[in-house]
Amino acid sequence: MAQHSRKIREIASRVLRELFLETMSVPVTADVSSPLPQVIDDAVSVLRGRPTAILTGAGVSTDSGIPDYRGEGAPKGHPMSFSDFLGSASHRQRYWLGSHMGWPRFAGATPNAGHTAIALAEQAGICSGVVTQNVDALHHKAGSLRVVDLHGRLDRVRCIHCGQAFTRDAIAKKIDGANPWLATLDMSGQIRPDGDVDVAITQEFVVPPCELCQGVLKPEVTFFGEYVPLTVFQQAAAVIARSDALLVAGSSLVVNTGMRLVALAQKKKIPIVIINRGATKADRLAAVRIEGGTSQTLEELVQRLR
């Protein structure tokens, strides 16, 4: 009898150990440099038949010529903080001058294969919606219709005092009119992920005020240290709520709003697939994790899912 009980305990112990190891197993991962790697098959198996929310970061736009703040070769330093922008006229001069110098190239960026693949996924009913941390509007240019711009769009400007909205092109014309000497400047500096060029502060630069109330104009984007508007986050959360899977592409998820959306997906117990160059904060939560560039991988993934 004692021997029989010991045998049962050994079997139970072995089963519990196997279950523990299974729950602690690492995500499936691979480099996508080789064609049709097994990890793509794994991602297809996880996502097939599931309306998928897609969360994108700066890595999706690097192939369009817009750099990443954290990737290899990224420009050093932090973007303009909200408190600096509000607290100092000289900071607003520096921001608007650099942003104006970088605007023509930023506005001229075109969607790459990754943006196109996501738009095709939406048309095919694979993608239930896009939430992007980027401010470049490239998902819109690619044809995606259900897009939540989590951090806003650089092609829009708003007065922080009266709330009047303007197009960025309209403000660019006002800046050129108030600063004719800008035509003599070299505009070839390195563009940053938020569309500006690093410049020295110049007291000659005139920042145009709001034409209605003479208030301070600010691009309709979330600055470093600024909160994402609650209504915008709720729209992003709604995309997760109506989805049965989450695909994260080109984001390290260092920004808290991105991780909050991943946490919603985890709470809902839907599978998470991650495509990124380098580690992310959610790697341990991923059912499949693909180490690689987003353009090639998204193109391949969507082609297999259609």
C-alpha positions as CSV (number, residue, x, y, z in Angstrom):
1,M,0.0,0.0,0.0
2,A,2.8,2.4,0.9
3,Q,4.7,1.5,-2.3
4,H,1.5,2.2,-4.3
5,S,1.0,5.6,-2.6
6,R,4.7,6.5,-3.3
7,K,4.2,5.6,-7.0
8,I,1.1,7.8,-7.3
9,R,3.1,10.7,-5.6
10,E,6.0,10.3,-8.1
11,I,3.6,10.3,-11.1
12,A,1.8,13.4,-9.8
13,S,5.1,15.1,-9.1
14,R,6.3,14.4,-12.7
15,V,3.0,15.7,-14.2
16,L,3.2,18.9,-12.1
17,R,6.8,19.5,-13.2
18,E,5.9,19.1,-16.9
19,L,3.0,21.5,-16.5
20,F,5.3,24.0,-14.8
21,L,7.9,23.8,-17.5
22,E,5.3,24.2,-20.2
23,T,3.9,27.4,-18.6
24,M,7.4,28.8,-18.2
25,S,8.6,28.0,-21.7
26,V,10.0,30.9,-23.7
27,P,8.2,32.3,-26.8
28,V,9.0,30.9,-30.2
29,T,11.6,33.1,-31.7
30,A,13.8,33.3,-34.8
31,D,15.7,35.6,-37.1
32,V,13.8,36.2,-40.3
33,S,16.8,36.6,-42.5
34,S,16.2,33.2,-44.1
35,P,13.1,32.7,-46.3
36,L,10.0,31.1,-44.8
37,P,11.5,30.3,-41.4
38,Q,9.5,28.1,-39.0
39,V,8.7,31.1,-36.8
40,I,6.6,32.6,-39.6
41,D,4.7,29.4,-39.8
42,D,4.1,29.6,-36.0
43,A,2.9,33.2,-36.3
44,V,0.5,32.2,-39.1
45,S,-0.9,29.3,-37.0
46,V,-1.5,31.7,-34.1
47,L,-3.1,34.5,-36.1
48,R,-5.1,32.5,-38.7
49,G,-8.9,33.0,-38.3
50,R,-8.4,35.6,-35.5
51,P,-9.4,39.3,-36.1
52,T,-6.1,40.9,-35.2
53,A,-5.3,44.3,-33.7
54,I,-2.0,45.7,-34.9
55,L,0.1,48.0,-32.7
56,T,2.9,49.7,-34.6
57,G,5.9,51.7,-33.5
58,A,8.8,53.6,-35.1
59,G,10.4,50.5,-36.5
60,V,7.5,50.2,-39.1
61,S,8.5,53.6,-40.6
62,T,12.3,53.3,-40.8
63,D,12.1,51.8,-44.3
64,S,10.3,55.0,-45.3
65,G,13.3,57.1,-44.2
66,I,12.1,58.1,-40.8
67,P,14.5,57.0,-38.1
68,D,13.8,55.3,-34.8
69,Y,14.7,56.8,-31.4
70,R,16.1,53.6,-30.1
71,G,17.2,51.6,-33.1
72,E,20.7,51.3,-34.5
73,G,22.0,54.6,-35.8
74,A,19.2,56.5,-34.0
75,P,19.8,60.2,-33.2
76,K,20.9,60.9,-29.7
77,G,18.9,62.7,-27.1
78,H,15.2,63.1,-26.1
79,P,12.5,64.8,-28.1
80,M,11.2,68.2,-26.9
81,S,9.4,67.8,-23.6
82,F,5.9,69.3,-23.0
83,S,7.1,71.3,-20.0
84,D,10.0,72.8,-21.9
85,F,7.8,73.7,-24.9
86,L,5.3,75.5,-22.6
87,G,7.8,77.0,-20.2
88,S,10.1,78.8,-22.6
89,A,9.7,81.0,-25.7
90,S,13.3,80.1,-26.7
91,H,12.4,76.4,-26.6
92,R,9.4,77.0,-28.8
93,Q,11.7,78.9,-31.2
94,R,14.1,76.0,-31.3
95,Y,11.3,73.4,-31.7
96,W,9.4,75.2,-34.5
97,L,12.6,76.1,-36.4
98,G,13.9,72.5,-36.4
99,S,10.4,71.1,-37.1
100,H,9.9,73.5,-40.0
101,M,13.3,72.6,-41.5
102,G,12.5,68.9,-41.3
103,W,8.8,69.1,-42.4
104,P,9.3,68.9,-46.2
105,R,11.1,65.6,-46.0
106,F,8.9,64.2,-43.2
107,A,5.7,65.2,-45.1
108,G,7.2,63.7,-48.3
109,A,7.8,60.2,-46.8
110,T,5.9,57.5,-48.5
111,P,4.5,54.2,-47.1
112,N,6.7,51.1,-47.3
113,A,5.9,47.5,-47.8
114,G,5.0,47.1,-44.1
115,H,2.3,49.9,-44.2
116,T,0.9,48.4,-47.4
117,A,0.7,44.9,-46.0
118,I,-1.2,46.2,-43.0
119,A,-3.7,48.1,-45.3
120,L,-4.1,44.9,-47.3
121,A,-4.7,42.9,-44.1
122,E,-7.5,45.3,-43.1
123,Q,-9.1,45.0,-46.6
124,A,-9.0,41.2,-46.3
125,G,-10.6,41.2,-42.9
126,I,-7.5,40.0,-41.1
127,C,-6.8,43.3,-39.3
128,S,-9.5,44.6,-37.0
129,G,-7.8,48.0,-36.5
130,V,-4.4,49.7,-36.3
131,V,-3.1,51.6,-33.2
132,T,0.1,53.4,-34.1
133,Q,2.6,55.2,-31.9
134,N,3.9,57.0,-34.9
135,V,3.0,60.6,-35.9
136,D,3.8,60.3,-39.6
137,A,0.3,59.4,-40.9
138,L,1.8,56.8,-43.2
139,H,-0.8,54.2,-42.3
140,H,-3.4,56.6,-43.6
141,K,-1.4,57.2,-46.8
142,A,-1.2,53.5,-47.3
143,G,-5.0,53.2,-47.3
144,S,-5.7,51.9,-43.7
145,L,-9.1,53.2,-42.6
146,R,-9.4,52.0,-39.0
147,V,-6.4,53.8,-37.5
148,V,-6.0,55.2,-34.0
149,D,-3.1,57.7,-33.9
150,L,-2.1,57.1,-30.3
151,H,0.4,60.0,-30.2
152,G,-1.3,62.3,-32.7
153,R,-0.3,63.4,-36.2
154,L,2.4,65.9,-37.1
155,D,0.4,67.2,-40.1
156,R,-2.1,68.9,-37.8
157,V,-1.6,72.0,-35.5
158,R,-3.8,73.3,-32.7
159,C,-3.8,76.4,-30.5
160,I,-3.3,75.3,-26.9
161,H,-5.4,78.3,-25.7
162,C,-8.5,78.5,-27.9
163,G,-8.3,75.0,-29.5
164,Q,-8.5,76.2,-33.1
165,A,-7.1,73.6,-35.5
166,F,-4.9,74.3,-38.6
167,T,-3.2,72.2,-41.2
168,R,0.5,71.9,-40.9
169,D,1.0,73.2,-44.5
170,A,-0.9,76.4,-43.6
171,I,1.4,77.0,-40.7
172,A,4.4,76.2,-42.8
173,K,3.4,79.0,-45.2
174,K,3.0,81.5,-42.3
175,I,6.4,80.5,-41.0
176,D,8.0,81.1,-44.4
177,G,6.2,84.5,-44.7
178,A,7.4,85.6,-41.3
179,N,11.0,84.3,-41.8
180,P,12.0,85.0,-45.4
181,W,15.7,84.4,-44.5
182,L,14.9,80.7,-44.0
183,A,15.2,80.3,-47.8
184,T,19.0,80.7,-47.4
185,L,19.4,78.0,-44.8
186,D,20.8,74.5,-45.5
187,M,17.9,72.1,-44.8
188,S,20.0,68.9,-45.1
189,G,20.4,68.2,-41.4
190,Q,19.6,64.8,-39.9
191,I,15.8,64.4,-39.5
192,R,14.5,63.0,-36.2
193,P,11.7,60.5,-35.7
194,D,9.3,63.3,-34.8
195,G,10.1,65.2,-38.0
196,D,12.4,67.9,-36.7
197,V,16.1,68.7,-37.4
198,D,18.5,69.5,-34.6
199,V,19.3,73.2,-34.8
200,A,20.8,76.0,-32.7
201,I,18.4,78.4,-31.1
202,T,18.1,81.6,-33.1
203,Q,16.6,84.7,-31.7
204,E,15.7,85.9,-35.3
205,F,13.2,83.1,-35.8
206,V,9.6,84.3,-35.5
207,V,7.0,81.7,-34.3
208,P,3.6,82.6,-35.6
209,P,0.8,82.9,-33.0
210,C,-2.7,81.6,-33.4
211,E,-4.5,84.0,-35.8
212,L,-7.7,83.9,-33.8
213,C,-6.4,84.5,-30.2
214,Q,-2.7,85.1,-30.5
215,G,-2.1,82.0,-28.4
216,V,0.6,79.3,-28.6
217,L,0.5,76.9,-31.5
218,K,1.5,73.3,-31.0
219,P,1.6,70.3,-33.4
220,E,-1.3,67.9,-32.6
221,V,1.1,65.3,-31.2
222,T,1.9,64.0,-27.7
223,F,5.2,65.5,-26.5
224,F,7.6,63.8,-24.3
225,G,6.1,63.9,-20.7
226,E,2.6,64.7,-22.0
227,Y,-0.4,62.4,-21.4
228,V,-2.2,60.7,-24.2
229,P,-5.8,62.1,-24.2
230,L,-8.2,59.7,-22.4
231,T,-10.6,59.6,-25.4
232,V,-7.7,58.5,-27.7
233,F,-6.6,55.8,-25.3
234,Q,-10.2,54.6,-25.1
235,Q,-10.4,54.3,-28.9
236,A,-7.2,52.3,-28.8
237,A,-8.5,50.0,-26.0
238,A,-11.7,49.5,-28.1
239,V,-9.5,48.0,-30.9
240,I,-8.1,45.5,-28.5
241,A,-11.5,44.7,-27.1
242,R,-12.9,43.7,-30.5
243,S,-9.9,41.6,-31.5
244,D,-8.9,38.0,-30.9
245,A,-5.2,38.5,-31.3
246,L,-2.6,41.3,-31.0
247,L,0.3,41.9,-33.4
248,V,3.0,44.3,-32.2
249,A,5.3,45.5,-35.0
250,G,8.4,47.7,-34.7
251,S,8.0,48.8,-31.1
252,S,10.2,48.2,-28.1
253,L,7.1,49.1,-26.0
254,V,9.2,51.3,-23.8
255,V,6.4,53.9,-23.9
256,N,3.9,53.1,-21.2
257,T,0.8,53.6,-23.3
258,G,1.9,50.8,-25.6
259,M,2.5,48.4,-22.7
260,R,-0.9,49.3,-21.3
261,L,-2.5,48.0,-24.5
262,V,-0.4,44.8,-24.4
263,A,-1.6,44.4,-20.8
264,L,-5.3,44.7,-22.0
265,A,-4.6,41.9,-24.5
266,Q,-3.0,39.8,-21.8
267,K,-6.0,40.3,-19.5
268,K,-8.3,39.3,-22.3
269,K,-6.1,36.2,-22.8
270,I,-5.6,36.6,-26.5
271,P,-2.3,35.6,-28.2
272,I,0.4,38.2,-28.7
273,V,2.8,38.1,-31.7
274,I,5.8,40.5,-31.7
275,I,8.0,41.6,-34.6
276,N,10.9,43.8,-33.7
277,R,14.6,44.3,-34.1
278,G,15.9,44.0,-30.5
279,A,14.2,43.1,-27.2
280,T,10.8,44.5,-26.1
281,K,9.2,44.9,-22.7
282,A,6.6,42.3,-23.6
283,D,8.8,39.5,-25.0
284,R,7.9,37.2,-22.1
285,L,4.2,37.6,-22.9
286,A,4.5,36.7,-26.6
287,A,3.2,33.5,-28.1
288,V,5.5,34.1,-31.0
289,R,8.4,36.6,-31.1
290,I,10.1,37.4,-34.5
291,E,13.5,39.1,-34.4
292,G,13.7,41.1,-37.6
293,G,12.6,44.0,-39.8
294,T,8.9,44.7,-40.1
295,S,8.5,45.4,-43.8
296,Q,9.6,42.0,-45.0
297,T,8.0,40.1,-42.2
298,L,4.6,41.8,-42.4
299,E,4.6,41.4,-46.2
300,E,5.2,37.6,-45.8
301,L,2.8,37.2,-42.9
302,V,-0.1,38.9,-44.5
303,Q,0.5,37.1,-47.8
304,R,0.3,33.8,-46.0
305,L,-2.8,34.8,-44.0
306,R,-4.9,36.1,-47.0
